[in-house]
Amino acid sequence: MPFESLSAETLGNIYVGLLGLAVLLYGILDGYDLGIGVLLPPRDEKCRDAMIASIGPYWDANETWLVLAVGLLLFAFPEAHSQFLQTLYIPATLMLLGLILRGVSFDFRAKVVQGHKRRWDFAFKYGSLLTTLAQGYMLGIFVTGLRTDLWAQGFALLAAFGVTAAYAFIGACWLILKGEGKLQEKAYKWARRGLVMLAAGIIAVSLANLTLHDDVRDLWLSAPWGIMLMAIPLTCFALLLMCGVLLKKLPEANGKGEWLPFFIALMVFVLSFAAFGISYYPYVIPGKLTIMDALSDAGSLRFLLVGTVVVVPCILAYTFMVYRIFAGKAEKLSYY
């Protein structure tokens, strides 16, 4: 059998890397379409139609990464999966309800009579909001090591609003890239507001994060890792400052550089995730369960790795193909 020579430690690092990749790609790809759902304006039907059209070819494929992440957590780290769901059963259920509501609304809005369409648009909006808040809350509780005390609840609520702001920001940047005319003008305004909220969220979460785990605080305040880690938020703020300048100048640039805000948002997501991963490695549940503590049977993982090295490249190739085919400005959705 292939991969027989891989040790349990190596397998653990491979699977936690794959899990991290799936979560990162989900946060970026489904993040922007969740953000667009949150931003749907209540009184502008044409704008809502254009916004939903901008994610129409992609949103189903984006959620594939969430399925992969949950599957990897279950098979590779069953103990972590069990503890995670035991603690976060209710917000996980609310997240799933939000995702279901989004899926139903996306199809129904195009097939109901015109008078009912606005209701399904609202269902899509509030399904997106429920999903983002639930994901942020779960992230906050996860970072605390699945604590449920008052301080952990406060941090989780902060994370809920921070994740929602981040999704709204990257969603607005996507609309700058894919939208035109009035929609693009709105997107520039949303992006400027979202940028301020995102920057404030990064500061608040970073400071609160240093109070949660002694080993994380020691890592951030030590050399040389601390220097590198401190450089990450500084780089994020430099990128956000650059983005703020671009958001003021690009509306007068006649379409040039419209991809830059989304690229900057993507880089901020990647850097923030990198700081998170470095801070908490080798824990699967911060401060509570390490990779080796939660790792499944090595023989089973070697067998599953054969399928994984086939499936993951296929998903990546499919995702790349979809985005390449539907590159350019968004077009009106057609239903047959």
Legacy VTK file of the C-alpha trace (Angstrom):
# vtk DataFile Version 3.0
C-alpha trace
ASCII
DATASET POLYDATA
POINTS 336 float
0.000 0.000 0.000
1.288 3.529 -0.771
2.363 5.748 2.129
3.254 2.755 4.356
6.475 4.446 5.423
4.712 7.543 6.759
4.849 7.849 10.538
1.856 8.804 12.666
3.367 12.236 13.314
3.836 12.873 9.597
0.289 11.723 8.871
-1.009 14.057 11.559
0.788 17.016 10.015
-0.463 16.095 6.531
-4.058 15.867 7.656
-3.987 19.009 9.765
-2.481 20.787 6.738
-5.289 19.513 4.507
-7.836 20.522 7.128
-6.307 23.991 7.313
-6.361 24.302 3.508
-10.038 23.328 3.360
-10.998 25.793 6.106
-8.975 28.626 4.517
-10.464 28.098 1.051
-13.941 27.846 2.520
-13.447 31.071 4.465
-12.341 32.932 1.332
-14.642 31.427 -1.293
-17.850 30.919 0.646
-16.931 33.959 2.736
-17.452 36.414 -0.104
-20.789 34.928 -1.181
-22.011 34.865 2.430
-20.909 38.494 2.676
-22.887 39.366 -0.443
-25.941 37.754 1.137
-25.478 39.876 4.266
-25.153 43.032 2.131
-28.337 42.528 0.076
-30.177 45.908 0.077
-33.846 45.698 1.127
-35.245 48.302 -1.312
-33.355 47.771 -4.572
-34.503 44.684 -6.478
-32.259 45.263 -9.510
-29.251 45.536 -7.226
-30.233 42.338 -5.411
-30.613 40.522 -8.740
-27.160 41.661 -9.884
-25.570 40.708 -6.563
-26.999 37.204 -6.590
-26.047 36.832 -10.253
-22.432 37.603 -9.298
-22.280 34.457 -7.125
-24.655 32.257 -9.131
-22.076 30.058 -10.902
-19.874 29.626 -7.824
-21.732 29.400 -4.524
-22.548 25.667 -4.620
-18.936 24.758 -5.391
-17.670 27.061 -2.641
-19.502 25.058 0.030
-17.687 21.884 -1.064
-14.742 22.991 1.060
-16.889 23.002 4.200
-17.959 19.421 3.521
-14.324 18.416 2.993
-13.219 20.147 6.217
-15.893 18.421 8.309
-15.043 15.064 6.703
-11.330 15.455 7.393
-12.007 16.434 11.002
-14.256 13.403 11.491
-11.941 10.804 9.921
-8.541 12.134 10.952
-9.338 13.652 14.362
-12.504 11.911 15.658
-11.943 12.918 19.287
-11.684 16.591 18.314
-14.772 16.242 16.121
-16.706 14.719 19.016
-15.709 17.395 21.538
-16.306 20.186 19.035
-19.869 19.126 18.230
-20.729 18.282 21.838
-19.875 21.841 22.844
-21.162 23.621 19.728
-24.172 21.516 18.758
-26.645 24.427 18.871
-24.619 27.002 16.850
-23.643 24.250 14.376
-27.339 23.453 13.919
-28.124 27.151 13.426
-25.343 27.375 10.828
-26.804 24.432 8.916
-30.279 25.992 9.071
-28.822 29.196 7.645
-27.114 27.309 4.815
-30.324 25.403 4.049
-32.322 28.629 4.032
-29.821 30.155 1.613
-30.034 27.189 -0.739
-33.829 27.115 -0.771
-34.097 30.887 -1.181
-31.623 30.989 -4.060
-33.838 28.728 -6.200
-37.250 29.839 -4.977
-36.628 33.550 -5.573
-36.396 32.869 -9.306
-39.483 30.641 -9.521
-42.138 32.234 -7.315
-44.548 34.946 -8.454
-43.038 38.429 -8.531
-44.851 39.543 -5.386
-43.168 36.852 -3.285
-39.659 37.280 -4.655
-38.693 39.947 -2.095
-39.540 37.574 0.763
-37.124 34.968 -0.556
-34.458 37.639 -1.035
-34.877 38.503 2.633
-34.693 34.807 3.517
-31.401 34.613 1.605
-30.097 37.678 3.422
-31.014 36.528 6.900
-29.936 32.950 6.181
-26.525 34.378 5.249
-26.438 36.511 8.401
-27.385 33.547 10.599
-24.627 31.469 9.002
-21.901 34.108 9.423
-22.795 34.842 13.039
-22.918 31.124 13.880
-19.542 30.497 12.219
-17.941 33.428 14.031
-19.367 32.310 17.359
-18.077 28.753 16.818
-14.652 30.099 15.897
-14.567 32.157 19.078
-15.488 29.238 21.330
-13.017 27.013 19.461
-10.172 29.484 20.042
-10.892 29.552 23.776
-10.420 25.767 23.891
-14.185 25.065 23.942
-14.705 27.020 27.143
-18.249 28.094 28.011
-17.662 30.650 30.794
-18.757 34.291 30.578
-15.400 35.545 29.202
-15.438 32.872 26.490
-19.006 33.806 25.552
-18.020 37.456 25.246
-15.036 36.580 23.066
-17.251 34.353 20.900
-19.751 37.173 20.361
-16.883 39.484 19.390
-15.656 36.856 16.938
-19.194 36.461 15.537
-19.390 40.128 14.594
-15.753 40.148 13.440
-16.264 37.232 11.035
-19.471 38.813 9.702
-17.608 42.089 9.066
-14.768 40.209 7.331
-17.213 38.343 5.089
-19.072 41.562 4.253
-15.774 43.257 3.354
-14.558 40.512 1.030
-18.077 40.287 -0.444
-18.032 44.007 -1.243
-14.593 43.618 -2.842
-15.967 40.775 -4.988
-18.809 43.045 -6.145
-16.277 45.703 -7.155
-14.640 43.082 -9.354
-17.835 41.572 -10.794
-20.303 44.483 -10.691
-20.914 47.527 -12.859
-22.615 50.884 -12.611
-24.804 51.528 -9.583
-23.960 48.209 -7.962
-20.238 48.892 -8.177
-20.745 52.344 -6.623
-22.570 50.739 -3.692
-19.826 48.113 -3.410
-17.149 50.796 -2.991
-19.142 52.333 -0.107
-19.720 48.936 1.533
-16.047 48.048 1.180
-14.901 51.283 2.843
-17.234 50.684 5.796
-16.301 47.008 6.003
-12.594 47.843 5.950
-12.906 49.989 9.098
-14.949 47.315 10.884
-12.494 44.593 9.842
-9.482 46.574 11.081
-11.199 47.203 14.423
-12.100 43.525 14.655
-8.514 42.406 14.002
-7.250 44.690 16.779
-9.904 43.583 19.271
-9.560 39.860 18.561
-5.736 40.003 18.567
-5.614 41.715 21.967
-8.252 39.419 23.462
-6.494 36.394 22.007
-3.328 37.148 24.003
-5.265 36.740 27.235
-6.659 33.284 26.441
-3.612 30.991 26.450
-0.312 31.542 28.238
1.701 29.584 25.657
0.278 31.675 22.810
1.122 34.915 24.632
4.647 33.629 25.351
5.074 32.712 21.680
3.993 36.159 20.494
6.315 37.892 22.958
9.371 35.708 22.241
12.048 35.826 19.556
12.247 34.979 16.697
8.659 33.691 16.311
7.207 36.715 18.068
8.854 39.089 15.610
7.452 37.161 12.656
4.000 36.921 14.210
3.919 40.630 15.055
4.827 41.343 11.429
1.638 39.612 10.250
-0.925 42.037 11.749
1.316 44.969 10.792
1.327 43.712 7.202
-2.462 43.278 7.344
-2.904 46.886 8.449
-0.535 48.103 5.723
-2.601 46.179 3.154
-5.867 47.544 4.542
-4.457 51.088 4.465
-3.449 50.551 0.842
-6.913 49.182 0.126
-8.490 52.255 1.715
-6.518 54.503 -0.635
-7.470 52.358 -3.640
-11.158 52.405 -2.723
-11.078 56.210 -3.021
-9.132 56.319 -6.305
-10.435 53.314 -8.260
-13.922 54.737 -8.999
-12.183 57.297 -11.236
-9.791 54.789 -12.856
-12.170 53.697 -15.666
-12.180 50.037 -14.691
-8.450 49.639 -14.129
-7.331 47.755 -11.038
-10.799 46.576 -9.994
-9.298 43.247 -8.962
-6.963 44.812 -6.398
-9.404 45.203 -3.448
-10.434 41.555 -3.668
-6.799 40.454 -3.947
-5.901 42.526 -0.873
-8.855 41.061 1.043
-7.684 37.587 0.046
-4.155 38.319 1.296
-5.496 39.615 4.629
-7.481 36.388 5.035
-4.418 34.253 4.244
-2.146 36.191 6.609
-4.685 36.113 9.448
-5.125 32.374 9.002
-1.343 31.882 8.945
-1.011 33.751 12.248
-3.774 31.608 13.722
-2.167 28.363 12.531
1.316 29.251 13.807
-0.065 30.420 17.157
-1.941 27.217 17.950
0.163 24.492 16.343
0.308 21.599 17.323
-3.164 21.842 18.888
-6.333 20.687 17.134
-8.368 22.194 19.962
-6.346 25.111 21.409
-4.862 24.409 24.808
-6.764 21.149 25.130
-6.090 18.520 22.456
-2.957 18.150 20.313
-2.702 16.582 16.873
-1.269 13.358 18.268
-3.849 13.190 21.064
-6.735 13.398 18.600
-5.223 11.459 15.673
-7.078 8.449 14.302
-5.485 5.050 13.620
-2.378 5.446 11.431
-3.273 2.462 9.244
-6.691 3.908 8.448
-5.192 7.305 7.702
-2.692 5.809 5.267
-5.560 4.117 3.431
-7.671 7.295 3.354
-4.717 9.311 2.111
-4.854 7.395 -1.175
-8.328 8.789 -1.830
-7.469 12.196 -0.449
-4.591 12.780 -2.881
-7.084 12.138 -5.696
-10.108 14.028 -4.359
-8.421 17.255 -3.223
-6.657 17.968 -6.571
-9.943 17.214 -8.370
-11.806 19.759 -6.217
-9.033 22.302 -6.775
-9.109 21.704 -10.536
-12.900 21.979 -10.644
-12.841 25.201 -8.612
-10.172 26.707 -10.879
-12.128 25.669 -13.981
-15.377 27.249 -12.755
-13.712 30.556 -11.938
-11.901 30.567 -15.268
-15.038 29.823 -17.291
-17.103 32.520 -15.569
-14.370 35.159 -15.396
-15.318 38.744 -16.175
-18.348 40.776 -15.201
-21.421 39.018 -13.839
-24.239 38.276 -16.266
-27.946 37.938 -15.581
-28.872 34.469 -14.309
-31.089 32.326 -16.541
-33.272 29.441 -15.332
-34.572 26.775 -17.692
LINES 1 337
336 0 1 2 3 4 5 6 7 8 9 10 11 12 13 14 15 16 17 18 19 20 21 22 23 24 25 26 27 28 29 30 31 32 33 34 35 36 37 38 39 40 41 42 43 44 45 46 47 48 49 50 51 52 53 54 55 56 57 58 59 60 61 62 63 64 65 66 67 68 69 70 71 72 73 74 75 76 77 78 79 80 81 82 83 84 85 86 87 88 89 90 91 92 93 94 95 96 97 98 99 100 101 102 103 104 105 106 107 108 109 110 111 112 113 114 115 116 117 118 119 120 121 122 123 124 125 126 127 128 129 130 131 132 133 134 135 136 137 138 139 140 141 142 143 144 145 146 147 148 149 150 151 152 153 154 155 156 157 158 159 160 161 162 163 164 165 166 167 168 169 170 171 172 173 174 175 176 177 178 179 180 181 182 183 184 185 186 187 188 189 190 191 192 193 194 195 196 197 198 199 200 201 202 203 204 205 206 207 208 209 210 211 212 213 214 215 216 217 218 219 220 221 222 223 224 225 226 227 228 229 230 231 232 233 234 235 236 237 238 239 240 241 242 243 244 245 246 247 248 249 250 251 252 253 254 255 256 257 258 259 260 261 262 263 264 265 266 267 268 269 270 271 272 273 274 275 276 277 278 279 280 281 282 283 284 285 286 287 288 289 290 291 292 293 294 295 296 297 298 299 300 301 302 303 304 305 306 307 308 309 310 311 312 313 314 315 316 317 318 319 320 321 322 323 324 325 326 327 328 329 330 331 332 333 334 335
